[in-house]
Amino acid sequence: MKPCQNCQAVIDEYILDKQLEPLRELTVDDFNVCGNCATVVPDACVECGGAVYVPRDSNGTPDYCPACRSDLIERTGHDPGWHLDTASS
């Protein structure tokens, strides 16, 4: 069992898996944080309408879930980052 990189508590994989359930294709193995330190916001992804994971160093709620961000990188070859580009034309 790994310690949480944020608070050093032992990661309870069952609790974290339940918390991460709304995130497509992610499991507890994709995170080094415990359930208390992981922040998941339901229905926030602008692409799929699913949940997003808020990275520890983020100042706001991301617009893309990790799966949609990965899909966009594969499709376009460009990393959109966590937030939707709001630049006007």
C-alpha positions in Angstrom: 0.0 0.0 0.0 1.3 3.4 -1.0 1.1 6.5 1.1 -0.7 9.6 -0.2 1.7 12.0 -1.8 -0.3 14.9 -0.3 -1.0 13.9 3.4 1.0 10.7 3.7 -2.0 8.7 4.9 -2.3 5.1 3.6 -4.4 5.0 0.5 -7.6 3.1 0.9 -8.0 1.7 -2.6 -11.7 0.8 -2.1 -12.7 4.3 -1.0 -10.7 6.0 -3.7 -12.0 3.6 -6.4 -15.6 4.5 -5.4 -14.8 8.2 -5.5 -13.2 7.9 -8.9 -16.0 5.8 -10.4 -17.5 8.8 -12.4 -14.2 9.3 -14.2 -13.9 7.3 -17.4 -11.1 4.7 -17.7 -9.3 5.8 -14.5 -8.5 3.5 -11.5 -6.8 4.0 -8.2 -3.5 3.0 -9.9 -3.6 6.4 -11.8 -3.4 8.4 -8.6 -1.0 8.7 -5.7 -3.4 10.5 -3.4 -5.9 9.2 -0.9 -9.7 9.6 -1.1 -9.6 12.6 1.3 -7.1 14.4 -1.0 -8.7 13.6 -4.4 -11.2 16.1 -5.6 -13.8 14.9 -8.1 -16.4 17.2 -9.5 -19.4 15.5 -11.2 -20.9 16.6 -14.5 -18.1 19.2 -15.2 -16.4 18.0 -18.5 -17.4 20.2 -21.5 -16.8 17.3 -23.9 -18.6 14.3 -22.3 -20.5 15.8 -19.4 -18.7 13.5 -17.0 -16.8 14.1 -13.8 -13.4 15.8 -13.7 -10.5 15.3 -11.3 -9.1 18.5 -9.9 -5.3 18.3 -9.8 -3.7 19.4 -6.5 -2.0 22.4 -8.1 -5.1 23.6 -10.0 -6.7 26.9 -9.1 -10.1 26.0 -10.5 -12.3 23.2 -11.8 -10.9 21.8 -15.0 -13.1 21.9 -18.1 -11.9 18.5 -19.4 -11.8 15.1 -17.7 -8.5 13.2 -18.0 -10.0 10.8 -20.6 -11.3 13.6 -22.9 -8.1 15.6 -22.5 -6.2 12.4 -23.6 -8.6 11.9 -26.5 -8.0 15.5 -27.7 -4.3 15.1 -27.5 -4.5 11.9 -29.6 -6.9 13.4 -32.1 -5.2 16.9 -32.6 -1.7 16.3 -31.4 -2.2 19.4 -29.2 -2.6 19.4 -25.4 -5.6 21.7 -24.6 -4.6 21.7 -20.9 -7.2 21.4 -18.3 -9.2 24.4 -19.3 -11.3 25.2 -22.4 -9.7 27.9 -24.5 -11.9 31.0 -24.2 -10.0 33.2 -26.6 -12.4 35.1 -28.9 -11.8 35.6 -32.6 
